[in-house]
Amino acid sequence: MFQTGRVMEPFFERAASEQVRIAYAEGEEPRVLRAVQQVLDSHLATPILIGRPDVLRKRIDELGLRFSIDSDVEV
């Protein structure tokens, strides 16, 4: 696992420096929301979640995630 991280490091650095936007079509799914948290923590991209804002807010709260659709991601 450590060697894999070292190999991927240049890709992560480049992604972070370019600040791309990534759209997540299944934005209401828990796995997707957890992945968005990791992307935000790593500063790799600006996530765009596709989904109903009220459902997104509820699921983010239920999962205990540290981001908000009002300030951290686009909907």
PyMOL Python script that loads the backbone (N, CA, C, O; Angstrom):
from pymol import cmd

cmd.read_pdbstr("""\
ATOM      1  N   MET A   1       0.822  -1.182   0.000  1.00  0.00           N
ATOM      2  CA  MET A   1       0.000   0.000   0.000  1.00  0.00           C
ATOM      3  C   MET A   1       0.871   1.252   0.000  1.00  0.00           C
ATOM      4  O   MET A   1       0.571   2.210  -0.712  1.00  0.00           O
ATOM      5  N   PHE A   2       1.929   1.258   0.776  1.00  0.00           N
ATOM      6  CA  PHE A   2       2.808   2.418   0.845  1.00  0.00           C
ATOM      7  C   PHE A   2       3.428   2.713  -0.521  1.00  0.00           C
ATOM      8  O   PHE A   2       3.492   3.869  -0.939  1.00  0.00           O
ATOM      9  N   GLN A   3       3.886   1.667  -1.218  1.00  0.00           N
ATOM     10  CA  GLN A   3       4.506   1.879  -2.525  1.00  0.00           C
ATOM     11  C   GLN A   3       3.487   2.401  -3.529  1.00  0.00           C
ATOM     12  O   GLN A   3       3.825   3.223  -4.381  1.00  0.00           O
ATOM     13  N   THR A   4       2.259   1.942  -3.442  1.00  0.00           N
ATOM     14  CA  THR A   4       1.221   2.427  -4.344  1.00  0.00           C
ATOM     15  C   THR A   4       1.007   3.914  -4.133  1.00  0.00           C
ATOM     16  O   THR A   4       0.866   4.664  -5.099  1.00  0.00           O
ATOM     17  N   GLY A   5       0.980   4.348  -2.878  1.00  0.00           N
ATOM     18  CA  GLY A   5       0.825   5.774  -2.582  1.00  0.00           C
ATOM     19  C   GLY A   5       1.953   6.607  -3.152  1.00  0.00           C
ATOM     20  O   GLY A   5       1.729   7.708  -3.654  1.00  0.00           O
ATOM     21  N   ARG A   6       3.153   6.089  -3.076  1.00  0.00           N
ATOM     22  CA  ARG A   6       4.315   6.818  -3.612  1.00  0.00           C
ATOM     23  C   ARG A   6       4.238   6.935  -5.126  1.00  0.00           C
ATOM     24  O   ARG A   6       4.607   7.965  -5.689  1.00  0.00           O
ATOM     25  N   VAL A   7       3.763   5.892  -5.785  1.00  0.00           N
ATOM     26  CA  VAL A   7       3.638   5.916  -7.243  1.00  0.00           C
ATOM     27  C   VAL A   7       2.569   6.925  -7.661  1.00  0.00           C
ATOM     28  O   VAL A   7       2.732   7.621  -8.663  1.00  0.00           O
ATOM     29  N   MET A   8       1.494   7.006  -6.910  1.00  0.00           N
ATOM     30  CA  MET A   8       0.374   7.882  -7.255  1.00  0.00           C
ATOM     31  C   MET A   8       0.590   9.337  -6.841  1.00  0.00           C
ATOM     32  O   MET A   8      -0.133  10.216  -7.310  1.00  0.00           O
ATOM     33  N   GLU A   9       1.552   9.607  -5.987  1.00  0.00           N
ATOM     34  CA  GLU A   9       1.765  10.952  -5.457  1.00  0.00           C
ATOM     35  C   GLU A   9       1.881  12.029  -6.531  1.00  0.00           C
ATOM     36  O   GLU A   9       1.263  13.082  -6.373  1.00  0.00           O
ATOM     37  N   PRO A  10       2.635  11.833  -7.614  1.00  0.00           N
ATOM     38  CA  PRO A  10       2.708  12.880  -8.647  1.00  0.00           C
ATOM     39  C   PRO A  10       1.353  13.180  -9.290  1.00  0.00           C
ATOM     40  O   PRO A  10       1.072  14.324  -9.648  1.00  0.00           O
ATOM     41  N   PHE A  11       0.524  12.162  -9.433  1.00  0.00           N
ATOM     42  CA  PHE A  11      -0.804  12.370 -10.011  1.00  0.00           C
ATOM     43  C   PHE A  11      -1.679  13.192  -9.069  1.00  0.00           C
ATOM     44  O   PHE A  11      -2.403  14.086  -9.510  1.00  0.00           O
ATOM     45  N   PHE A  12      -1.612  12.890  -7.773  1.00  0.00           N
ATOM     46  CA  PHE A  12      -2.373  13.644  -6.786  1.00  0.00           C
ATOM     47  C   PHE A  12      -1.914  15.095  -6.736  1.00  0.00           C
ATOM     48  O   PHE A  12      -2.738  16.004  -6.641  1.00  0.00           O
ATOM     49  N   GLU A  13      -0.616  15.317  -6.800  1.00  0.00           N
ATOM     50  CA  GLU A  13      -0.089  16.684  -6.768  1.00  0.00           C
ATOM     51  C   GLU A  13      -0.547  17.479  -7.984  1.00  0.00           C
ATOM     52  O   GLU A  13      -0.914  18.648  -7.866  1.00  0.00           O
ATOM     53  N   ARG A  14      -0.525  16.848  -9.140  1.00  0.00           N
ATOM     54  CA  ARG A  14      -0.957  17.539 -10.358  1.00  0.00           C
ATOM     55  C   ARG A  14      -2.452  17.851 -10.301  1.00  0.00           C
ATOM     56  O   ARG A  14      -2.875  18.947 -10.671  1.00  0.00           O
ATOM     57  N   ALA A  15      -3.245  16.892  -9.839  1.00  0.00           N
ATOM     58  CA  ALA A  15      -4.685  17.122  -9.731  1.00  0.00           C
ATOM     59  C   ALA A  15      -4.981  18.259  -8.763  1.00  0.00           C
ATOM     60  O   ALA A  15      -5.851  19.090  -9.026  1.00  0.00           O
ATOM     61  N   ALA A  16      -4.270  18.301  -7.657  1.00  0.00           N
ATOM     62  CA  ALA A  16      -4.493  19.346  -6.664  1.00  0.00           C
ATOM     63  C   ALA A  16      -4.095  20.712  -7.203  1.00  0.00           C
ATOM     64  O   ALA A  16      -4.737  21.712  -6.881  1.00  0.00           O
ATOM     65  N   SER A  17      -3.055  20.771  -8.010  1.00  0.00           N
ATOM     66  CA  SER A  17      -2.603  22.064  -8.526  1.00  0.00           C
ATOM     67  C   SER A  17      -3.520  22.608  -9.615  1.00  0.00           C
ATOM     68  O   SER A  17      -3.590  23.822  -9.806  1.00  0.00           O
ATOM     69  N   GLU A  18      -4.222  21.740 -10.327  1.00  0.00           N
ATOM     70  CA  GLU A  18      -5.086  22.182 -11.414  1.00  0.00           C
ATOM     71  C   GLU A  18      -6.517  22.456 -10.967  1.00  0.00           C
ATOM     72  O   GLU A  18      -7.262  23.115 -11.693  1.00  0.00           O
ATOM     73  N   GLN A  19      -6.921  21.976  -9.807  1.00  0.00           N
ATOM     74  CA  GLN A  19      -8.266  22.169  -9.257  1.00  0.00           C
ATOM     75  C   GLN A  19      -9.375  21.966 -10.293  1.00  0.00           C
ATOM     76  O   GLN A  19     -10.077  22.905 -10.668  1.00  0.00           O
ATOM     77  N   VAL A  20      -9.508  20.765 -10.728  1.00  0.00           N
ATOM     78  CA  VAL A  20     -10.566  20.403 -11.662  1.00  0.00           C
ATOM     79  C   VAL A  20     -11.885  20.231 -10.910  1.00  0.00           C
ATOM     80  O   VAL A  20     -11.902  20.153  -9.682  1.00  0.00           O
ATOM     81  N   ARG A  21     -12.971  20.174 -11.644  1.00  0.00           N
ATOM     82  CA  ARG A  21     -14.286  19.902 -11.064  1.00  0.00           C
ATOM     83  C   ARG A  21     -14.703  18.511 -11.503  1.00  0.00           C
ATOM     84  O   ARG A  21     -14.524  18.131 -12.660  1.00  0.00           O
ATOM     85  N   ILE A  22     -15.260  17.755 -10.566  1.00  0.00           N
ATOM     86  CA  ILE A  22     -15.716  16.396 -10.853  1.00  0.00           C
ATOM     87  C   ILE A  22     -17.192  16.305 -10.504  1.00  0.00           C
ATOM     88  O   ILE A  22     -17.595  16.645  -9.392  1.00  0.00           O
ATOM     89  N   ALA A  23     -18.003  15.842 -11.464  1.00  0.00           N
ATOM     90  CA  ALA A  23     -19.439  15.662 -11.228  1.00  0.00           C
ATOM     91  C   ALA A  23     -19.707  14.218 -10.805  1.00  0.00           C
ATOM     92  O   ALA A  23     -19.212  13.274 -11.421  1.00  0.00           O
ATOM     93  N   TYR A  24     -20.485  14.070  -9.762  1.00  0.00           N
ATOM     94  CA  TYR A  24     -20.878  12.757  -9.242  1.00  0.00           C
ATOM     95  C   TYR A  24     -22.366  12.568  -9.509  1.00  0.00           C
ATOM     96  O   TYR A  24     -23.205  13.173  -8.841  1.00  0.00           O
ATOM     97  N   ALA A  25     -22.691  11.721 -10.495  1.00  0.00           N
ATOM     98  CA  ALA A  25     -24.076  11.537 -10.921  1.00  0.00           C
ATOM     99  C   ALA A  25     -24.931  10.868  -9.849  1.00  0.00           C
ATOM    100  O   ALA A  25     -26.128  11.144  -9.775  1.00  0.00           O
ATOM    101  N   GLU A  26     -24.376  10.023  -9.038  1.00  0.00           N
ATOM    102  CA  GLU A  26     -25.114   9.342  -7.970  1.00  0.00           C
ATOM    103  C   GLU A  26     -24.823  10.023  -6.641  1.00  0.00           C
ATOM    104  O   GLU A  26     -24.454   9.367  -5.668  1.00  0.00           O
ATOM    105  N   GLY A  27     -24.989  11.326  -6.604  1.00  0.00           N
ATOM    106  CA  GLY A  27     -24.599  12.124  -5.458  1.00  0.00           C
ATOM    107  C   GLY A  27     -25.285  11.789  -4.152  1.00  0.00           C
ATOM    108  O   GLY A  27     -24.766  12.134  -3.091  1.00  0.00           O
ATOM    109  N   GLU A  28     -26.427  11.132  -4.187  1.00  0.00           N
ATOM    110  CA  GLU A  28     -27.151  10.806  -2.963  1.00  0.00           C
ATOM    111  C   GLU A  28     -26.675   9.504  -2.309  1.00  0.00           C
ATOM    112  O   GLU A  28     -27.081   9.198  -1.188  1.00  0.00           O
ATOM    113  N   GLU A  29     -25.836   8.749  -2.983  1.00  0.00           N
ATOM    114  CA  GLU A  29     -25.375   7.457  -2.465  1.00  0.00           C
ATOM    115  C   GLU A  29     -24.302   7.649  -1.387  1.00  0.00           C
ATOM    116  O   GLU A  29     -23.397   8.467  -1.554  1.00  0.00           O
ATOM    117  N   PRO A  30     -24.398   6.902  -0.289  1.00  0.00           N
ATOM    118  CA  PRO A  30     -23.409   7.025   0.788  1.00  0.00           C
ATOM    119  C   PRO A  30     -21.965   6.814   0.342  1.00  0.00           C
ATOM    120  O   PRO A  30     -21.071   7.534   0.787  1.00  0.00           O
ATOM    121  N   ARG A  31     -21.727   5.840  -0.527  1.00  0.00           N
ATOM    122  CA  ARG A  31     -20.349   5.606  -1.001  1.00  0.00           C
ATOM    123  C   ARG A  31     -19.817   6.822  -1.742  1.00  0.00           C
ATOM    124  O   ARG A  31     -18.650   7.185  -1.593  1.00  0.00           O
ATOM    125  N   VAL A  32     -20.662   7.441  -2.532  1.00  0.00           N
ATOM    126  CA  VAL A  32     -20.256   8.623  -3.294  1.00  0.00           C
ATOM    127  C   VAL A  32     -19.976   9.778  -2.343  1.00  0.00           C
ATOM    128  O   VAL A  32     -18.993  10.499  -2.513  1.00  0.00           O
ATOM    129  N   LEU A  33     -20.830   9.959  -1.346  1.00  0.00           N
ATOM    130  CA  LEU A  33     -20.631  11.050  -0.392  1.00  0.00           C
ATOM    131  C   LEU A  33     -19.341  10.864   0.402  1.00  0.00           C
ATOM    132  O   LEU A  33     -18.645  11.837   0.693  1.00  0.00           O
ATOM    133  N   ARG A  34     -19.020   9.624   0.752  1.00  0.00           N
ATOM    134  CA  ARG A  34     -17.741   9.369   1.448  1.00  0.00           C
ATOM    135  C   ARG A  34     -16.555   9.657   0.528  1.00  0.00           C
ATOM    136  O   ARG A  34     -15.534  10.182   0.971  1.00  0.00           O
ATOM    137  N   ALA A  35     -16.694   9.313  -0.752  1.00  0.00           N
ATOM    138  CA  ALA A  35     -15.625   9.603  -1.715  1.00  0.00           C
ATOM    139  C   ALA A  35     -15.435  11.112  -1.867  1.00  0.00           C
ATOM    140  O   ALA A  35     -14.305  11.588  -1.979  1.00  0.00           O
ATOM    141  N   VAL A  36     -16.528  11.857  -1.871  1.00  0.00           N
ATOM    142  CA  VAL A  36     -16.451  13.315  -1.962  1.00  0.00           C
ATOM    143  C   VAL A  36     -15.694  13.874  -0.759  1.00  0.00           C
ATOM    144  O   VAL A  36     -14.898  14.802  -0.899  1.00  0.00           O
ATOM    145  N   GLN A  37     -15.943  13.307   0.426  1.00  0.00           N
ATOM    146  CA  GLN A  37     -15.219  13.765   1.612  1.00  0.00           C
ATOM    147  C   GLN A  37     -13.724  13.561   1.439  1.00  0.00           C
ATOM    148  O   GLN A  37     -12.937  14.430   1.816  1.00  0.00           O
ATOM    149  N   GLN A  38     -13.315  12.426   0.872  1.00  0.00           N
ATOM    150  CA  GLN A  38     -11.895  12.158   0.656  1.00  0.00           C
ATOM    151  C   GLN A  38     -11.308  13.116  -0.371  1.00  0.00           C
ATOM    152  O   GLN A  38     -10.181  13.582  -0.205  1.00  0.00           O
ATOM    153  N   VAL A  39     -12.046  13.412  -1.417  1.00  0.00           N
ATOM    154  CA  VAL A  39     -11.572  14.357  -2.435  1.00  0.00           C
ATOM    155  C   VAL A  39     -11.374  15.735  -1.810  1.00  0.00           C
ATOM    156  O   VAL A  39     -10.371  16.401  -2.067  1.00  0.00           O
ATOM    157  N   LEU A  40     -12.327  16.156  -0.992  1.00  0.00           N
ATOM    158  CA  LEU A  40     -12.205  17.455  -0.329  1.00  0.00           C
ATOM    159  C   LEU A  40     -11.039  17.470   0.651  1.00  0.00           C
ATOM    160  O   LEU A  40     -10.297  18.451   0.712  1.00  0.00           O
ATOM    161  N   ASP A  41     -10.868  16.395   1.418  1.00  0.00           N
ATOM    162  CA  ASP A  41      -9.765  16.316   2.375  1.00  0.00           C
ATOM    163  C   ASP A  41      -8.409  16.385   1.682  1.00  0.00           C
ATOM    164  O   ASP A  41      -7.459  16.955   2.219  1.00  0.00           O
ATOM    165  N   SER A  42      -8.324  15.804   0.495  1.00  0.00           N
ATOM    166  CA  SER A  42      -7.063  15.774  -0.261  1.00  0.00           C
ATOM    167  C   SER A  42      -6.879  17.002  -1.140  1.00  0.00           C
ATOM    168  O   SER A  42      -5.817  17.185  -1.734  1.00  0.00           O
ATOM    169  N   HIS A  43      -7.902  17.843  -1.227  1.00  0.00           N
ATOM    170  CA  HIS A  43      -7.857  19.048  -2.073  1.00  0.00           C
ATOM    171  C   HIS A  43      -7.573  18.696  -3.528  1.00  0.00           C
ATOM    172  O   HIS A  43      -6.818  19.392  -4.206  1.00  0.00           O
ATOM    173  N   LEU A  44      -8.185  17.604  -4.006  1.00  0.00           N
ATOM    174  CA  LEU A  44      -7.930  17.146  -5.371  1.00  0.00           C
ATOM    175  C   LEU A  44      -8.817  17.806  -6.409  1.00  0.00           C
ATOM    176  O   LEU A  44      -8.396  17.985  -7.552  1.00  0.00           O
ATOM    177  N   ALA A  45     -10.044  18.174  -6.036  1.00  0.00           N
ATOM    178  CA  ALA A  45     -10.980  18.714  -7.014  1.00  0.00           C
ATOM    179  C   ALA A  45     -12.120  19.416  -6.295  1.00  0.00           C
ATOM    180  O   ALA A  45     -12.253  19.340  -5.073  1.00  0.00           O
ATOM    181  N   THR A  46     -12.938  20.104  -7.086  1.00  0.00           N
ATOM    182  CA  THR A  46     -14.169  20.682  -6.573  1.00  0.00           C
ATOM    183  C   THR A  46     -15.303  19.755  -6.989  1.00  0.00           C
ATOM    184  O   THR A  46     -15.601  19.648  -8.178  1.00  0.00           O
ATOM    185  N   PRO A  47     -15.939  19.084  -6.038  1.00  0.00           N
ATOM    186  CA  PRO A  47     -17.010  18.144  -6.380  1.00  0.00           C
ATOM    187  C   PRO A  47     -18.305  18.852  -6.776  1.00  0.00           C
ATOM    188  O   PRO A  47     -18.640  19.914  -6.252  1.00  0.00           O
ATOM    189  N   ILE A  48     -19.012  18.241  -7.703  1.00  0.00           N
ATOM    190  CA  ILE A  48     -20.353  18.664  -8.090  1.00  0.00           C
ATOM    191  C   ILE A  48     -21.254  17.463  -7.859  1.00  0.00           C
ATOM    192  O   ILE A  48     -21.083  16.429  -8.504  1.00  0.00           O
ATOM    193  N   LEU A  49     -22.211  17.585  -6.948  1.00  0.00           N
ATOM    194  CA  LEU A  49     -23.108  16.485  -6.628  1.00  0.00           C
ATOM    195  C   LEU A  49     -24.415  16.629  -7.394  1.00  0.00           C
ATOM    196  O   LEU A  49     -25.028  17.696  -7.395  1.00  0.00           O
ATOM    197  N   ILE A  50     -24.836  15.560  -8.039  1.00  0.00           N
ATOM    198  CA  ILE A  50     -26.122  15.533  -8.720  1.00  0.00           C
ATOM    199  C   ILE A  50     -27.093  14.845  -7.769  1.00  0.00           C
ATOM    200  O   ILE A  50     -26.916  13.677  -7.423  1.00  0.00           O
ATOM    201  N   GLY A  51     -28.108  15.571  -7.355  1.00  0.00           N
ATOM    202  CA  GLY A  51     -29.080  15.007  -6.437  1.00  0.00           C
ATOM    203  C   GLY A  51     -29.977  16.080  -5.871  1.00  0.00           C
ATOM    204  O   GLY A  51     -29.805  17.268  -6.142  1.00  0.00           O
ATOM    205  N   ARG A  52     -30.941  15.641  -5.076  1.00  0.00           N
ATOM    206  CA  ARG A  52     -31.885  16.558  -4.443  1.00  0.00           C
ATOM    207  C   ARG A  52     -31.216  17.183  -3.214  1.00  0.00           C
ATOM    208  O   ARG A  52     -30.772  16.461  -2.322  1.00  0.00           O
ATOM    209  N   PRO A  53     -31.139  18.511  -3.159  1.00  0.00           N
ATOM    210  CA  PRO A  53     -30.431  19.176  -2.062  1.00  0.00           C
ATOM    211  C   PRO A  53     -30.888  18.749  -0.665  1.00  0.00           C
ATOM    212  O   PRO A  53     -30.059  18.572   0.227  1.00  0.00           O
ATOM    213  N   ASP A  54     -32.200  18.582  -0.469  1.00  0.00           N
ATOM    214  CA  ASP A  54     -32.683  18.196   0.852  1.00  0.00           C
ATOM    215  C   ASP A  54     -32.228  16.793   1.235  1.00  0.00           C
ATOM    216  O   ASP A  54     -31.903  16.546   2.397  1.00  0.00           O
ATOM    217  N   VAL A  55     -32.201  15.874   0.279  1.00  0.00           N
ATOM    218  CA  VAL A  55     -31.725  14.510   0.531  1.00  0.00           C
ATOM    219  C   VAL A  55     -30.221  14.519   0.780  1.00  0.00           C
ATOM    220  O   VAL A  55     -29.730  13.819   1.666  1.00  0.00           O
ATOM    221  N   LEU A  56     -29.494  15.309   0.002  1.00  0.00           N
ATOM    222  CA  LEU A  56     -28.044  15.407   0.183  1.00  0.00           C
ATOM    223  C   LEU A  56     -27.705  15.916   1.579  1.00  0.00           C
ATOM    224  O   LEU A  56     -26.847  15.349   2.254  1.00  0.00           O
ATOM    225  N   ARG A  57     -28.368  16.974   2.014  1.00  0.00           N
ATOM    226  CA  ARG A  57     -28.105  17.522   3.355  1.00  0.00           C
ATOM    227  C   ARG A  57     -28.370  16.479   4.440  1.00  0.00           C
ATOM    228  O   ARG A  57     -27.581  16.333   5.374  1.00  0.00           O
ATOM    229  N   LYS A  58     -29.477  15.758   4.312  1.00  0.00           N
ATOM    230  CA  LYS A  58     -29.848  14.743   5.301  1.00  0.00           C
ATOM    231  C   LYS A  58     -28.808  13.626   5.358  1.00  0.00           C
ATOM    232  O   LYS A  58     -28.392  13.220   6.444  1.00  0.00           O
ATOM    233  N   ARG A  59     -28.391  13.131   4.204  1.00  0.00           N
ATOM    234  CA  ARG A  59     -27.428  12.016   4.174  1.00  0.00           C
ATOM    235  C   ARG A  59     -26.050  12.445   4.653  1.00  0.00           C
ATOM    236  O   ARG A  59     -25.368  11.684   5.340  1.00  0.00           O
ATOM    237  N   ILE A  60     -25.639  13.640   4.302  1.00  0.00           N
ATOM    238  CA  ILE A  60     -24.341  14.153   4.780  1.00  0.00           C
ATOM    239  C   ILE A  60     -24.354  14.215   6.302  1.00  0.00           C
ATOM    240  O   ILE A  60     -23.380  13.840   6.955  1.00  0.00           O
ATOM    241  N   ASP A  61     -25.453  14.689   6.856  1.00  0.00           N
ATOM    242  CA  ASP A  61     -25.590  14.773   8.311  1.00  0.00           C
ATOM    243  C   ASP A  61     -25.616  13.378   8.946  1.00  0.00           C
ATOM    244  O   ASP A  61     -24.946  13.147   9.952  1.00  0.00           O
ATOM    245  N   GLU A  62     -26.384  12.450   8.367  1.00  0.00           N
ATOM    246  CA  GLU A  62     -26.484  11.087   8.894  1.00  0.00           C
ATOM    247  C   GLU A  62     -25.136  10.374   8.899  1.00  0.00           C
ATOM    248  O   GLU A  62     -24.835   9.609   9.815  1.00  0.00           O
ATOM    249  N   LEU A  63     -24.328  10.628   7.871  1.00  0.00           N
ATOM    250  CA  LEU A  63     -23.022   9.969   7.744  1.00  0.00           C
ATOM    251  C   LEU A  63     -21.938  10.664   8.566  1.00  0.00           C
ATOM    252  O   LEU A  63     -20.829  10.146   8.697  1.00  0.00           O
ATOM    253  N   GLY A  64     -22.255  11.825   9.114  1.00  0.00           N
ATOM    254  CA  GLY A  64     -21.283  12.553   9.926  1.00  0.00           C
ATOM    255  C   GLY A  64     -20.133  13.128   9.119  1.00  0.00           C
ATOM    256  O   GLY A  64     -19.015  13.246   9.620  1.00  0.00           O
ATOM    257  N   LEU A  65     -20.405  13.483   7.872  1.00  0.00           N
ATOM    258  CA  LEU A  65     -19.363  14.044   7.015  1.00  0.00           C
ATOM    259  C   LEU A  65     -19.137  15.509   7.354  1.00  0.00           C
ATOM    260  O   LEU A  65     -20.002  16.164   7.934  1.00  0.00           O
ATOM    261  N   ARG A  66     -17.964  16.017   6.986  1.00  0.00           N
ATOM    262  CA  ARG A  66     -17.548  17.355   7.395  1.00  0.00           C
ATOM    263  C   ARG A  66     -17.668  18.402   6.293  1.00  0.00           C
ATOM    264  O   ARG A  66     -16.935  19.391   6.309  1.00  0.00           O
ATOM    265  N   PHE A  67     -18.556  18.212   5.357  1.00  0.00           N
ATOM    266  CA  PHE A  67     -18.724  19.223   4.319  1.00  0.00           C
ATOM    267  C   PHE A  67     -20.187  19.595   4.190  1.00  0.00           C
ATOM    268  O   PHE A  67     -21.071  18.917   4.713  1.00  0.00           O
ATOM    269  N   SER A  68     -20.417  20.674   3.492  1.00  0.00           N
ATOM    270  CA  SER A  68     -21.767  21.198   3.317  1.00  0.00           C
ATOM    271  C   SER A  68     -22.006  21.484   1.844  1.00  0.00           C
ATOM    272  O   SER A  68     -21.110  21.959   1.145  1.00  0.00           O
ATOM    273  N   ILE A  69     -23.206  21.197   1.376  1.00  0.00           N
ATOM    274  CA  ILE A  69     -23.493  21.514  -0.030  1.00  0.00           C
ATOM    275  C   ILE A  69     -23.691  23.005  -0.219  1.00  0.00           C
ATOM    276  O   ILE A  69     -23.700  23.497  -1.347  1.00  0.00           O
ATOM    277  N   ASP A  70     -23.848  23.721   0.876  1.00  0.00           N
ATOM    278  CA  ASP A  70     -24.044  25.176   0.778  1.00  0.00           C
ATOM    279  C   ASP A  70     -22.732  25.927   0.608  1.00  0.00           C
ATOM    280  O   ASP A  70     -22.732  27.060   0.127  1.00  0.00           O
ATOM    281  N   SER A  71     -21.604  25.315   0.996  1.00  0.00           N
ATOM    282  CA  SER A  71     -20.345  26.062   0.916  1.00  0.00           C
ATOM    283  C   SER A  71     -19.182  25.293   0.303  1.00  0.00           C
ATOM    284  O   SER A  71     -18.267  25.918  -0.233  1.00  0.00           O
ATOM    285  N   ASP A  72     -19.178  23.954   0.361  1.00  0.00           N
ATOM    286  CA  ASP A  72     -18.010  23.190  -0.065  1.00  0.00           C
ATOM    287  C   ASP A  72     -18.142  22.530  -1.433  1.00  0.00           C
ATOM    288  O   ASP A  72     -17.137  22.301  -2.107  1.00  0.00           O
ATOM    289  N   VAL A  73     -19.365  22.221  -1.848  1.00  0.00           N
ATOM    290  CA  VAL A  73     -19.576  21.549  -3.125  1.00  0.00           C
ATOM    291  C   VAL A  73     -20.667  22.257  -3.913  1.00  0.00           C
ATOM    292  O   VAL A  73     -21.449  23.031  -3.362  1.00  0.00           O
ATOM    293  N   GLU A  74     -20.705  21.983  -5.192  1.00  0.00           N
ATOM    294  CA  GLU A  74     -21.778  22.512  -6.043  1.00  0.00           C
ATOM    295  C   GLU A  74     -22.859  21.452  -6.190  1.00  0.00           C
ATOM    296  O   GLU A  74     -22.573  20.255  -6.154  1.00  0.00           O
ATOM    297  N   VAL A  75     -24.088  21.889  -6.355  1.00  0.00           N
ATOM    298  CA  VAL A  75     -25.212  20.957  -6.551  1.00  0.00           C
ATOM    299  C   VAL A  75     -25.858  21.256  -7.872  1.00  0.00           C
ATOM    300  O   VAL A  75     -26.827  20.597  -8.249  1.00  0.00           O
TER     301      VAL A  75
END
""", "prot")
cmd.dss("prot")
cmd.show_as("cartoon", "prot")
cmd.util.cbc("prot")
cmd.orient("prot")
